Amino acid sequence: MKKVLLGNEAIARGAWEAGCHVATSYPGTPSTEILETIAREYTDIRSQWSPNEKVALEVAAGASIAGARALASMKHVGLNVAADPLFTFSYTGVNGGLVILNADDPGAWSSQNEQDNRHLARASKIPMIEPSSPQEAKDFTMLAFELSEQFDRPVIVRITTRIAHSQGIVEMGERKNVPVREFVRNPQKYVMIPAHARPRHKFIEEQFIKLKEYSNKSGINRIEWGNKKRGIITDSVAYQYVKETCPEDSVLKIGMVWPMPDDVIREFAAAVGELYVVEELDPFIEDYVKALGIKAVGKEIIPLLNELTPEIVDQALNGKKITSLVSDYKTPIPPRPPALCQGCPHGFVFNVLKKLDLNVNGDIGCYTLAVLPPYSAMHTQGCMGASIGMTLGFEKAHGEEMARKTVAVIGDSTFVHSGITPLIDLVYNRGTGTVIILDNRSTAMTGHQDHPATGKTANGEETHELDLELLARACGVKRVVKVDPKNTEEFERVVREETAAREPSVIISLRKCILKK
């Protein structure tokens, strides 16, 4: 049977067909639909939203070491959060297969940066494979579990926004019956004290040689011969654009981007007249090819920033002029920047903060849109949880008076993700700032997923509801106030009172997301 699936849906299907037992994630575009699909359609996989990506990977790694096949999915900046366990579980290896799904976001469509996580595969010494279509997204997810167990390594499957959210025809298969393996105690493998880590590093390097041999011989990196006057090395969705715009050329499609297939690259380069490398973001493949002593053209003509498109590739390789839909209209289409929904509870908050002319350290979520008109009421934003630490930094830089005119704003899901430890830091290091938790009872920006403070699991089951007020008090905050932001007079009074207090305070702005009411 064949079915049209999103790339993310195909990955979920691949995990199910591979006999995956456990799936974990923290929601983040463009990877969110993977866990949503598993929780909705493949209930024989035990799935969960974790408080953050680090915990998600730790749960998946624990399941793997205990003998289960496990998948941890996250967006590219989420892998930053999970980097600590990532590098160590590279050393421990696996028992049941461990697959880490990483979704990069070229163009920064829904992210604070455009990082290229192929570098993280090289740095962590973990093999990485890259699908170029929904069908391959399913197939490569299944392959990743096999490689993980074959080589005793976690395996990263890297996709990009366009692979995650494009649809394609996918051949559906049956679920493999993969029993959970026995857990055998082996402290030398699973307890990374220095005396154990050193021999495990040696093991990693030995496995890398075997993985490179696999990369050269398995066919996951394949040559598609055409006109040998020009050869193009490419990967991921860029492969589709190359095939569309240069159908007569010879192509080396990279499916395993780490480790690279040296022998295949040399064979291909020796057989073609001119060699080009077409890839999104950094010159990862290009630099590797040139390090082999092979001359190639890449970022001289291929943009370093943003997503590629067939038009961009066509212009770069064939000299074709890019046509724009806008040019077909006499009047350019006006820009339509994103905005908070009408009636969004965050809007009431930022109207007050703007009226009071406070410095606002923001965070990651719907409310980041308050940086734009009509609110224009956010002044910094870094990463998940940074708002609270930055507010303490403001006070450390300018003294206590700065704390009187500065607030941190952070969503309920983001607070659980990364806001608790900086709140502890604020109290511990004698800060006096005000934190506003924008509690709209949802992880709204990524599609209204539940989290520990909503009292619902990924499957919609009732569970313990984390009490943010008690949690803040447990962190040492004595001044904790809950208030409905729609009552703007009361909310303004509370903000004035709490920012004036010369001790830490937390305001819980409690009102459901307008789309969930």
N, C-alpha and C positions, 0 to 999 in steps of 0.2 A: 504494500500500500504506500502511496505517496501523498504528501501533504505539504501545503505552503506554510512555512514557519519563519518567524523572526530568527535571526542568528541566536539570540538569547534563548528562545524557546527550543531551538535545535540543540543547544548545549545542555539544557535541562533534560531533553530526551536522550541525549548521548549518555549522560550520567546514569539515567534510569536503565537504559539498555546495557550499560557496562556493569550493572549489578551494584551500583553505589548504595551504601547503607546509611550514610550520614551526610547532610549538607548544611553548611552554615554560611552566614553572610551578615553584613550591615548594609542597609540600602544606600545606593549611590548611583546616579546616572553616569555611565550608560549600562551598568551591570544589573540593575534592580530586578528586572523581569526573570532572571535565572531562578532565584530562590522563590519568587512569587509563583512561577510556573510549577516548580517542584512541589511546593506546599499545596497548590491547588489541584494538580493533576496526578502527581506521583507520590501518593501518600504512604507507600511502602518504604520510601526513603524518610528517615527521621530528620526533619528539617527544623531550623530555628533561625530567628533573628538574634544576633548577639549584640551586647551593648556597644561594641566597636569591632573593628577589623582585627585588632590584635587578639582579642578574646575569640573571635570567630576562627582564626587560624589555630589558636591553641586548642580549641575544642576539636577541630578537625584533625589536628596532629595527634591528639590524645586518642581519638577514635581509631586513627590509622595504626598507631603503635599497639593499641589493644587488639588489632586484627581486622578492623572493618575498612572497607573502601570509603574514602571520605573526600568531599569537595568543599573548598572554601572559596567563595566568589566575592569580588570587591572591585571598585574602580581604582584607577591608578594611584590617586593620593591615599586611598585606603591601604594600599600595599606599603606606603611609607609608615603608616601607623603600625602595620604588622611586621615591619622590617626586623625588629629584635628577634621574635621567634622564627622568622623566615631564615635568617642566617644560621641560627643554631639548629633548627630542624634539618637544614641542609647537611649538617654534620651527623645527626642521629640517624638519618635515613628513615625508612618506613618499615611497616610490617604489612598491613593492607595498603593498597595504593592510595597515595595522597596527591590530589590535583588541586592546584591553586589557579583559579580563573582570574586574570587581570585584564581589566578593560581600560585601555588608554583613550584619551579624548582629544585627538588632533583638532585644532580650531577652538579649543576651550569653550565648547558650546554650553557646558553645564559644570564648569570647573574653574578653579582659581589659577590653574597653570596648564601647560601643554607638555609635561614631562614625558620622556620616552623611556618606558620601563624595560626595554631590551637591555639597557645598561644594568638594571638590577639583577637580571639573570646572570650576566657575566660576573658581577661583583659577588653574588651569593653562590656562584658555582653550581647553579641549578639549571637543568636543561629546560629550554623553552621552545614550544612549537606554536605556529601561527596559521590558523585557517584563513582562507580567502573567500569563503562562501558559507551560507547556512548548512549545506550538505557537509562540507569539510568541518564546520563547527561541531556537528554531531560526531563525525568520524574521528576527528582529532581528540575530542574529549574521551572517547572510548579508547583510543590509542594511548592517551596519556596515562590512563590507569594501568595499562599493560606495561608501558615503559617504566612506570614508577616501581612496579613490583619486580620487573626484570633486572633493573639496575640499582634497586634499593635507594632510590632518590625521589624526593618530591619532584613534580613536574609542573611547570607553569604553562598554561595555555593563554596566550596573549591575543586579545581581540582589540578592535578599535570601535569607535562609535558607529561607523558605517557598517561594520560587520554585525555589531550587536543589533542594530535597528533596521537592517535591510531584510527583505523577505526573499525566500527562494524555495524551490521544490526540494523536498527532503524525502529520501526513501526510509520508511519506518521499518524497524526490526523488532524482534522480541527481546525481552529482558533475560540476561544471563543469570543463571543460578550460581552465584558466587558465595560460598559459605564464609562466615566470619572466621578468620584464622585464630588459632590459639595464641594467647599472650604468654610469651616465655620471658621470664626475668633475665635481663642482660644489662647490668649497670654499666659495663664497659662501652656499650652501644648507646644507651639511652640517658646516661647521667654525665653531662658534659663538664666535669671538673677538668682542669688543665691536663692532668695525666691521661685522661681518656680522650680529650679533644685532639691531642697531637697525633695519635695513631688514626683517628677518624679523618683528620685532614689528609693523611697519606692515602686512606681508602678513597676519598673523594677524587684525588688526583689520578689514582689508578682507574677509577670508574670513568673519569673524563676521557681517558684514552679509548676506552671501549665505546663510549658514547660518540666520540668523533668517528670511529670506524662505522658505527651504526648510521651516523649522519651521512657518510660517504656512500654507503652501500644499500641502504634500505629502500630508496626510491621516494622517500618523503621530500627530498630535494630532487626535482626532476628537470631534465633538459627537454624542451620541446623544440625540435629542430625546424627551422624554416630557412629563409634567405640568410646565408652566413656572412653576408656583407656587414650586417650589424647584429650584435647580440645584446640583450638586455637582461640584467639580473634584477629581480624584483621580489616583493613579498606582500602578504596580507592583501588588502583591498586594492593596492596599487597594481597588483597583478591583473585584476579585472580591467583596469583602465589601459594598461599596456596591451592586453589582448584585443581590446576594442579599437584602439587607435593605431596599433602597429601589428595587424594580423599576419603579415608576411614575414616578420622578423623572427630570429631565433631567440628563445627565452629560457632563462634558468629561473625556475620558480623555487624560492627558498621556503620550505615548509618548517624546517627545524633551524631556527635562527641562532640557537646556541646549544651545543657547539656547532660551528660552521663546517661545511663540507669542503675542506681544502682541495682534495683531489678533484671533486666535481667542478669546483670553481676554476681550477687550473686547466682542466680538460676543455671546459666551455670557452674560456678566454683564449686558449691557443687555437681554437677552431674558427673564431670569428674575426672579421676585419677590424671593426670598431666596437668598443665595449662601453655600455652605459649602465648606470645603476639608478633605478627609480624606486624611491622609498619615501614614506612620510616622515616628517620631523627630522631627527638627527641623521647624520651620515654614518649610521652604524655599520651597515653592510659595506658601504663605500670605503670607509676607513680600513675595514678588515681586508678588503680586496687589495687596496693599495699597500697595506702592510705585508702582503704576500709578494710584493714587487710587481704587481700587475697594474698597468695603466688603465684608468677608467675615467669616464666623465659622469659626474653626478650633480652635486649641489652647485656647480657652476651654472647649470641651467634649470635644475629642479628646485622649487622654493623650499627654504628651510622652515618656514612658518606655515601654520594652518593646514587644513586638509588639502589633499590633491583632488582633482576632478578630471574626468576624461578630457575636458577642454584644455586644462593646464598642461596635461601630459602631451596632448596633441600639439599644442603650441611649442613646447620644449623640444620634442623629438622630430616633429614634422614641419615646424615653422608655420602652422596653421594659425590664423587669427582667431582669438577668442571672441565669440559672439555673446552678447548680453541680452537677456530678456528685457532689461530696462530700456535698452536703446530702441526697442520696437515701439515705445510709447513716447508721445510728444512731451508729456509731463512725467518726470521721474516719480516712482512710487515712494510715498513718504515713509520714513522709518517708523517702526512701531516697537519701541523698546518694551521689555516686560514690565509689569507693574503688579503691585499687590491687588488682590481681588477686591471688588467693591464690598464693603462691609467686613473686610478682614480685621480681626481684633488687633493685629499689629499696627494698623493704621492709626488707631486711637492713641497707642503708646507713642508713636513717633511724632504725632501732632503735638503732644505735650512736651516731649524732649526738645523739639525744635523751638517751641514757645519759650522754654526755659533756657535756651541757648547753651545746652550742656554738650561737653565733649562726649561723643558716643563711640565706644569701642565695640565693633560689631563682630559677628560670627557667621558660621555657614548655615544657611537655611533660607526660607522664603523672605525673612525679614531683611536679608542683605539688600533686597531691592529698595529699601528705604534710603539708600545712597542716591537714588534717582529722584527727580521731581515727581510729584509735588512736595515730597517730604524733604529731600536733600538733608537728611538728619543722621547720617552715619559717616564717621571720619577715619576709621581704620578697620581692617578686616584681614586676618591672616589665615588661620587654619582652624579646624575643629577644636573648640575650647580655648582659643587664644585670647578671646576678649577679656577674660578675667585676669589672666597673667599680665596682659598689656596694661590693664587698669592699675594693677599694683606697680607696674613699671612707670606709669605716668606719675604716680605718687612718689616713688623713689627718686625720680628725676627732678621734680619740682616741689616736693614737700607736701604736707598735709592739706594745704589750701587747694592744691590741684584736685585732690580727691573730692572736695566739696562741689566741684563743677564738672565731674566726670562720672560716667556710668558705663558698666558693661552690660550688653544685651546678649542673651543666649537662649536658644530654643530648648524645649523640654528634652527632646531626643538628643540634641547636641550636648546638653548639660550631662546627661547620663553617659554619653559617649566619651567626653573628654573634659567636662567642666568640674568634676568633683575634686580632682587633685589640685587644680589651681585655686579652688575655693579654700581648700585646706591650707594652701600656701599663703593665701591672702590673710587668713586668720593667724597662722603660725608666725608669719613675719610682720605682724603688728600693723597690717594695712587697715585703712579706715574707709575703703571705698564701698560703693553700692553696686550690687549685681541685680539685674532684672531678668528673671527667668520668664520667657514668653511661652507660657504653657497653653498650647492650643490642642492638647490631647492627641497629638499625632506627629509622625514624621511626614510632614505635609509636602515638602518640596519635591520629594521623590515619589509621591503618589499615595500618601496616607497609610504607610505601614505602621504597625503597632510597635511598641517598645516597652521596656520594663515598667514605665510609669503609666501605661494605659491599662494594664491588667489583662492584656490579651496576648496570646502567642501568635506565631506566624500562621498557625492553622485556625486561629480564631477561638482557641480554647481559653477558658477563664484561668487566670493564674494570679499570683500575688501582685498587687499594685504598689509599686514603689511610692512612698510618701515623700515628696520633695521637701516639704516643710520640716518633717522630722529629720531627714537627711541633712539639710542645711544646719539644723540645730546640733546634730551629732558632729558636724564639722567644726563646731565652736561658735557659730553665728547666733547671737542672742536676739538680734532684731530681725524677725522674719514676719512679713506681712503678706497676706493674700488679698488681692483686690481685682475687681472686674474692670478692665480698661475702658469698657464702654461707658462707665460712670466717670466721665472725664474730670469732673470737678473733684471727686474723691481721689481719683488716680493722681491728679496733679498735686493735691494736698499731701498724699503719701510720698510722692517723689521729692517734693520740697523738704518734707520732714526727715526722710531717710538720708538724703544727700547732705543735709546739715549736721547729721549725727556724726560725732567723732569716734566712730567704731564701725566695724563691718556690718553691713546690712544686706538682706536679700528681700526683694520684692517679687512675689510670684504673681505675674499678670495672667489670671486664669479665665480663659474664655475659649470655647471650642472653635476650631477652624470653621469658617462660614460654609465651606463645602461639605462639612460632615454633620452640620446641625440638622 
